[in-house]
């Protein structure tokens, strides 16, 4: 999704803009069932050739009907149609959207829902570490140093609640482990830090300041070394296998969340 630097006044405006952008990009096979649910289809446009003008007219009719619905009903309709929508952390921060408003849209999948749909994830992701703001740097005091590659799930939870809301999925290399991956997020406090690390620092600080806790739930992947032929003979190496596993994690998440990706990573699939 192309991000925007237009300042919006509320979470509702942010969701509405995202839905409008999404609908304008839909193909006819996605537009048709949405149009039927909104009762704006006189006849099935797939029954004959659909011109560009007719498609535009259909999109305008859908958008007009959508504007008559509450934001909650719009999100429900997009879920039912498996259409999805993308809300990016950049725009949450840019528009200073309260974290409560984000959570109340219910677009962030609860961790237990992901576990319920995919028991294999629950069986593998058995490690956790809590996050805290230490001198304006997000750190963990209970993350054990362990040099393994793996996958992580970043969540936030409102104090006195029992629901962990997923905001980010990702992986870490053998040279990092979860401990050093958290350290690398600290680069977001510096001008030269990556955009992702900067957003991580800003968002988690914001969540903590607004009465949330945050943690990583992660999977340490034990990977055996393999032997390969090098230019100087046979050597041993540990293959990095997390990229396809990370893709699978995103696919499972999106399947459980009606194609609504995490606020970190709307372009990861």
GUNUVO-536930 format. One record per residue (C-alpha): residue number from 1; x, y, z. Coordinates in nm, 3 decimals, always signed. Example, Ala and Ser with C-alpha at 12.3 -4.5 7.8 and 13.67 -1.06 7.14 Angstrom:
+------+---------+---------+---------+
! resi !       X !       Y !       Z !
+------+---------+---------+---------+
!    1 !  +1.230 !  -0.450 !  +0.780 !
!    2 !  +1.367 !  -0.106 !  +0.714 !
+------+---------+---------+---------+
This chain:
+------+---------+---------+---------+
! resi !       X !       Y !       Z !
+------+---------+---------+---------+
!    1 !  +0.000 !  +0.000 !  +0.000 !
!    2 !  +0.122 !  +0.351 !  -0.080 !
!    3 !  +0.142 !  +0.550 !  +0.241 !
!    4 !  +0.029 !  +0.910 !  +0.275 !
!    5 !  +0.155 !  +1.207 !  +0.472 !
!    6 !  -0.190 !  +1.366 !  +0.492 !
!    7 !  -0.281 !  +1.432 !  +0.854 !
!    8 !  -0.611 !  +1.265 !  +0.946 !
!    9 !  -0.815 !  +1.353 !  +1.251 !
!   10 !  -0.909 !  +1.009 !  +1.385 !
!   11 !  -0.873 !  +0.633 !  +1.358 !
!   12 !  -1.206 !  +0.627 !  +1.176 !
!   13 !  -1.064 !  +0.856 !  +0.907 !
!   14 !  -0.756 !  +0.636 !  +0.877 !
!   15 !  -0.967 !  +0.320 !  +0.836 !
!   16 !  -1.204 !  +0.489 !  +0.593 !
!   17 !  -0.915 !  +0.606 !  +0.374 !
!   18 !  -0.761 !  +0.257 !  +0.379 !
!   19 !  -1.089 !  +0.092 !  +0.281 !
!   20 !  -1.143 !  +0.336 !  -0.005 !
!   21 !  -0.793 !  +0.274 !  -0.140 !
!   22 !  -0.841 !  -0.101 !  -0.111 !
!   23 !  -1.175 !  -0.103 !  -0.292 !
!   24 !  -1.036 !  +0.105 !  -0.579 !
!   25 !  -0.767 !  -0.160 !  -0.636 !
!   26 !  -0.998 !  -0.464 !  -0.626 !
!   27 !  -1.050 !  -0.691 !  -0.924 !
!   28 !  -1.401 !  -0.774 !  -1.041 !
!   29 !  -1.402 !  -1.112 !  -0.866 !
!   30 !  -1.366 !  -0.928 !  -0.534 !
!   31 !  -1.589 !  -0.633 !  -0.624 !
!   32 !  -1.883 !  -0.848 !  -0.731 !
!   33 !  -1.959 !  -1.022 !  -0.398 !
!   34 !  -1.902 !  -0.692 !  -0.214 !
!   35 !  -2.147 !  -0.518 !  -0.446 !
!   36 !  -2.404 !  -0.795 !  -0.394 !
!   37 !  -2.385 !  -0.759 !  -0.016 !
!   38 !  -2.438 !  -0.385 !  -0.053 !
!   39 !  -2.726 !  -0.437 !  -0.300 !
!   40 !  -2.572 !  -0.223 !  -0.572 !
!   41 !  -2.566 !  -0.490 !  -0.845 !
!   42 !  -2.858 !  -0.497 !  -1.086 !
!   43 !  -2.704 !  -0.790 !  -1.269 !
!   44 !  -2.393 !  -1.000 !  -1.259 !
!   45 !  -2.118 !  -0.801 !  -1.434 !
!   46 !  -1.923 !  -1.120 !  -1.492 !
!   47 !  -2.193 !  -1.245 !  -1.726 !
!   48 !  -2.060 !  -1.030 !  -2.007 !
!   49 !  -1.760 !  -0.818 !  -2.088 !
!   50 !  -1.698 !  -0.555 !  -1.823 !
!   51 !  -1.573 !  -0.224 !  -1.955 !
!   52 !  -1.345 !  +0.006 !  -1.762 !
!   53 !  -1.628 !  +0.257 !  -1.729 !
!   54 !  -1.864 !  -0.002 !  -1.582 !
!   55 !  -1.602 !  -0.108 !  -1.331 !
!   56 !  -1.547 !  +0.252 !  -1.223 !
!   57 !  -1.922 !  +0.302 !  -1.189 !
!   58 !  -1.945 !  -0.011 !  -0.974 !
!   59 !  -1.661 !  +0.108 !  -0.751 !
!   60 !  -1.829 !  +0.446 !  -0.706 !
!   61 !  -2.157 !  +0.278 !  -0.616 !
!   62 !  -1.983 !  +0.057 !  -0.360 !
!   63 !  -1.799 !  +0.353 !  -0.206 !
!   64 !  -2.121 !  +0.551 !  -0.183 !
!   65 !  -2.294 !  +0.266 !  +0.001 !
!   66 !  -1.994 !  +0.210 !  +0.226 !
!   67 !  -2.004 !  +0.574 !  +0.335 !
!   68 !  -2.351 !  +0.513 !  +0.478 !
!   69 !  -2.215 !  +0.246 !  +0.711 !
!   70 !  -2.040 !  +0.286 !  +1.044 !
!   71 !  -1.667 !  +0.219 !  +1.048 !
!   72 !  -1.727 !  -0.099 !  +1.250 !
!   73 !  -1.973 !  -0.226 !  +0.987 !
!   74 !  -1.733 !  -0.138 !  +0.707 !
!   75 !  -1.457 !  -0.341 !  +0.872 !
!   76 !  -1.696 !  -0.634 !  +0.924 !
!   77 !  -1.795 !  -0.623 !  +0.557 !
!   78 !  -1.431 !  -0.617 !  +0.444 !
!   79 !  -1.362 !  -0.915 !  +0.671 !
!   80 !  -1.658 !  -1.111 !  +0.540 !
!   81 !  -1.545 !  -1.046 !  +0.184 !
!   82 !  -1.186 !  -1.151 !  +0.272 !
!   83 !  -1.089 !  -0.822 !  +0.111 !
!   84 !  -0.867 !  -0.702 !  +0.390 !
!   85 !  -0.736 !  -0.354 !  +0.454 !
!   86 !  -0.400 !  -0.209 !  +0.553 !
!   87 !  -0.336 !  +0.021 !  +0.846 !
!   88 !  +0.032 !  +0.109 !  +0.872 !
!   89 !  +0.213 !  +0.191 !  +1.194 !
!   90 !  +0.365 !  +0.492 !  +1.018 !
!   91 !  +0.022 !  +0.648 !  +0.985 !
!   92 !  -0.078 !  +0.559 !  +1.341 !
!   93 !  +0.225 !  +0.757 !  +1.458 !
!   94 !  +0.201 !  +1.035 !  +1.202 !
!   95 !  -0.159 !  +1.105 !  +1.303 !
!   96 !  -0.098 !  +1.045 !  +1.676 !
!   97 !  -0.381 !  +0.791 !  +1.692 !
!   98 !  -0.440 !  +0.666 !  +2.049 !
!   99 !  -0.351 !  +0.298 !  +2.084 !
!  100 !  -0.694 !  +0.237 !  +2.239 !
!  101 !  -0.855 !  +0.354 !  +1.914 !
!  102 !  -0.639 !  +0.112 !  +1.713 !
!  103 !  -0.721 !  -0.182 !  +1.942 !
!  104 !  -1.093 !  -0.099 !  +1.946 !
!  105 !  -1.116 !  -0.148 !  +1.568 !
!  106 !  -1.031 !  -0.517 !  +1.633 !
!  107 !  -0.803 !  -0.529 !  +1.330 !
!  108 !  -0.509 !  -0.656 !  +1.539 !
!  109 !  -0.548 !  -1.033 !  +1.573 !
!  110 !  -0.537 !  -1.163 !  +1.934 !
!  111 !  -0.247 !  -1.400 !  +1.993 !
!  112 !  -0.475 !  -1.671 !  +2.134 !
!  113 !  -0.686 !  -1.663 !  +1.816 !
!  114 !  -0.375 !  -1.730 !  +1.608 !
!  115 !  -0.282 !  -2.016 !  +1.843 !
!  116 !  -0.634 !  -2.157 !  +1.825 !
!  117 !  -0.632 !  -2.161 !  +1.445 !
!  118 !  -0.275 !  -2.292 !  +1.422 !
!  119 !  -0.179 !  -2.522 !  +1.712 !
!  120 !  +0.161 !  -2.576 !  +1.550 !
!  121 !  +0.246 !  -2.210 !  +1.618 !
!  122 !  +0.142 !  -2.242 !  +1.982 !
!  123 !  +0.357 !  -2.554 !  +2.020 !
!  124 !  +0.667 !  -2.381 !  +1.878 !
!  125 !  +0.640 !  -2.029 !  +2.018 !
!  126 !  +0.712 !  -2.114 !  +2.381 !
!  127 !  +0.955 !  -1.834 !  +2.472 !
!  128 !  +0.851 !  -1.489 !  +2.591 !
!  129 !  +1.021 !  -1.170 !  +2.701 !
!  130 !  +0.872 !  -0.845 !  +2.826 !
!  131 !  +0.956 !  -0.499 !  +2.700 !
!  132 !  +1.017 !  -0.183 !  +2.900 !
!  133 !  +1.128 !  +0.173 !  +2.841 !
!  134 !  +1.472 !  +0.219 !  +2.997 !
!  135 !  +1.607 !  +0.572 !  +2.957 !
!  136 !  +1.406 !  +0.622 !  +2.638 !
!  137 !  +1.517 !  +0.291 !  +2.484 !
!  138 !  +1.294 !  -0.014 !  +2.453 !
!  139 !  +1.471 !  -0.310 !  +2.615 !
!  140 !  +1.397 !  -0.644 !  +2.780 !
!  141 !  +1.536 !  -0.742 !  +3.119 !
!  142 !  +1.418 !  -1.104 !  +3.098 !
!  143 !  +1.524 !  -1.205 !  +2.746 !
!  144 !  +1.789 !  -1.475 !  +2.764 !
!  145 !  +2.094 !  -1.455 !  +2.539 !
!  146 !  +2.060 !  -1.748 !  +2.299 !
!  147 !  +2.234 !  -1.755 !  +1.962 !
!  148 !  +1.974 !  -1.917 !  +1.739 !
!  149 !  +1.770 !  -1.811 !  +1.441 !
!  150 !  +1.397 !  -1.794 !  +1.480 !
!  151 !  +1.064 !  -1.616 !  +1.447 !
!  152 !  +0.889 !  -1.367 !  +1.673 !
!  153 !  +0.543 !  -1.227 !  +1.740 !
!  154 !  +0.523 !  -0.880 !  +1.895 !
!  155 !  +0.210 !  -0.802 !  +2.099 !
!  156 !  +0.062 !  -0.530 !  +2.315 !
!  157 !  -0.184 !  -0.577 !  +2.601 !
!  158 !  -0.392 !  -0.319 !  +2.786 !
!  159 !  -0.323 !  -0.326 !  +3.158 !
!  160 !  -0.585 !  -0.534 !  +3.345 !
!  161 !  -0.679 !  -0.703 !  +3.016 !
!  162 !  -0.600 !  -1.063 !  +2.919 !
!  163 !  -0.578 !  -1.012 !  +2.543 !
!  164 !  -0.244 !  -0.984 !  +2.363 !
!  165 !  -0.294 !  -0.800 !  +2.033 !
!  166 !  -0.047 !  -0.882 !  +1.755 !
!  167 !  +0.120 !  -0.580 !  +1.593 !
!  168 !  +0.431 !  -0.728 !  +1.430 !
!  169 !  +0.571 !  -1.057 !  +1.299 !
!  170 !  +0.931 !  -1.116 !  +1.206 !
!  171 !  +1.246 !  -1.323 !  +1.214 !
!  172 !  +1.599 !  -1.305 !  +1.351 !
!  173 !  +1.927 !  -1.448 !  +1.231 !
!  174 !  +2.156 !  -1.704 !  +1.394 !
!  175 !  +2.404 !  -1.427 !  +1.475 !
!  176 !  +2.136 !  -1.229 !  +1.661 !
!  177 !  +1.900 !  -1.446 !  +1.857 !
!  178 !  +1.600 !  -1.267 !  +2.011 !
!  179 !  +1.818 !  -1.082 !  +2.261 !
!  180 !  +2.037 !  -0.915 !  +1.999 !
!  181 !  +1.736 !  -0.853 !  +1.773 !
!  182 !  +1.586 !  -0.644 !  +2.052 !
!  183 !  +1.920 !  -0.464 !  +2.081 !
!  184 !  +1.915 !  -0.391 !  +1.708 !
!  185 !  +1.572 !  -0.232 !  +1.744 !
!  186 !  +1.754 !  +0.020 !  +1.961 !
!  187 !  +1.903 !  +0.163 !  +1.644 !
!  188 !  +1.569 !  +0.332 !  +1.596 !
!  189 !  +1.674 !  +0.587 !  +1.857 !
!  190 !  +1.944 !  +0.719 !  +1.625 !
!  191 !  +1.918 !  +0.929 !  +1.312 !
!  192 !  +2.088 !  +0.656 !  +1.109 !
!  193 !  +1.846 !  +0.385 !  +1.228 !
!  194 !  +1.618 !  +0.206 !  +0.986 !
!  195 !  +1.256 !  +0.318 !  +0.943 !
!  196 !  +1.129 !  -0.010 !  +1.092 !
!  197 !  +1.344 !  +0.029 !  +1.404 !
!  198 !  +1.234 !  +0.392 !  +1.444 !
!  199 !  +0.867 !  +0.295 !  +1.417 !
!  200 !  +0.922 !  +0.012 !  +1.665 !
!  201 !  +1.076 !  +0.247 !  +1.920 !
!  202 !  +0.810 !  +0.514 !  +1.878 !
!  203 !  +0.513 !  +0.279 !  +1.877 !
!  204 !  +0.614 !  +0.067 !  +2.176 !
!  205 !  +0.702 !  +0.379 !  +2.377 !
!  206 !  +0.361 !  +0.521 !  +2.287 !
!  207 !  +0.183 !  +0.198 !  +2.386 !
!  208 !  +0.364 !  +0.178 !  +2.720 !
!  209 !  +0.289 !  +0.544 !  +2.792 !
!  210 !  -0.081 !  +0.484 !  +2.719 !
!  211 !  -0.124 !  +0.201 !  +2.968 !
!  212 !  -0.019 !  -0.106 !  +2.768 !
!  213 !  +0.239 !  -0.373 !  +2.825 !
!  214 !  +0.433 !  -0.535 !  +2.542 !
!  215 !  +0.617 !  -0.859 !  +2.485 !
!  216 !  +0.777 !  -1.084 !  +2.229 !
!  217 !  +0.660 !  -1.443 !  +2.196 !
!  218 !  +0.918 !  -1.629 !  +1.993 !
!  219 !  +1.044 !  -1.955 !  +1.846 !
!  220 !  +1.410 !  -2.058 !  +1.859 !
!  221 !  +1.484 !  -2.276 !  +1.557 !
!  222 !  +1.745 !  -2.545 !  +1.610 !
!  223 !  +1.913 !  -2.585 !  +1.274 !
!  224 !  +2.175 !  -2.851 !  +1.205 !
!  225 !  +2.488 !  -2.758 !  +1.014 !
!  226 !  +2.537 !  -2.885 !  +0.662 !
!  227 !  +2.852 !  -2.955 !  +0.462 !
!  228 !  +2.913 !  -2.781 !  +0.133 !
!  229 !  +3.191 !  -2.775 !  -0.119 !
!  230 !  +3.379 !  -2.445 !  -0.104 !
!  231 !  +3.659 !  -2.319 !  -0.325 !
!  232 !  +3.909 !  -2.466 !  -0.081 !
!  233 !  +3.736 !  -2.793 !  -0.001 !
!  234 !  +3.448 !  -2.900 !  +0.221 !
!  235 !  +3.323 !  -2.667 !  +0.494 !
!  236 !  +3.040 !  -2.669 !  +0.747 !
!  237 !  +2.778 !  -2.397 !  +0.768 !
!  238 !  +2.440 !  -2.335 !  +0.928 !
!  239 !  +2.183 !  -2.251 !  +0.659 !
!  240 !  +1.951 !  -1.958 !  +0.723 !
!  241 !  +1.605 !  -2.107 !  +0.681 !
!  242 !  +1.382 !  -1.840 !  +0.830 !
!  243 !  +1.267 !  -1.657 !  +0.515 !
!  244 !  +1.021 !  -1.926 !  +0.398 !
!  245 !  +0.912 !  -1.987 !  +0.759 !
!  246 !  +0.851 !  -1.614 !  +0.805 !
!  247 !  +0.639 !  -1.612 !  +0.489 !
!  248 !  +0.437 !  -1.904 !  +0.626 !
!  249 !  +0.384 !  -1.718 !  +0.952 !
!  250 !  +0.247 !  -1.416 !  +0.766 !
!  251 !  +0.024 !  -1.639 !  +0.554 !
!  252 !  -0.119 !  -1.810 !  +0.860 !
!  253 !  -0.175 !  -1.476 !  +1.029 !
!  254 !  -0.348 !  -1.324 !  +0.727 !
!  255 !  -0.566 !  -1.633 !  +0.690 !
!  256 !  -0.677 !  -1.604 !  +1.052 !
!  257 !  -0.733 !  -1.228 !  +1.025 !
!  258 !  -0.934 !  -1.212 !  +0.701 !
!  259 !  -0.638 !  -1.080 !  +0.501 !
!  260 !  -0.581 !  -0.785 !  +0.735 !
!  261 !  -0.202 !  -0.779 !  +0.793 !
!  262 !  -0.025 !  -0.653 !  +1.107 !
!  263 !  +0.027 !  -0.277 !  +1.133 !
!  264 !  +0.399 !  -0.350 !  +1.091 !
!  265 !  +0.425 !  -0.530 !  +0.758 !
!  266 !  +0.127 !  -0.448 !  +0.539 !
!  267 !  +0.349 !  -0.507 !  +0.233 !
!  268 !  +0.505 !  -0.836 !  +0.346 !
!  269 !  +0.284 !  -1.056 !  +0.126 !
+------+---------+---------+---------+
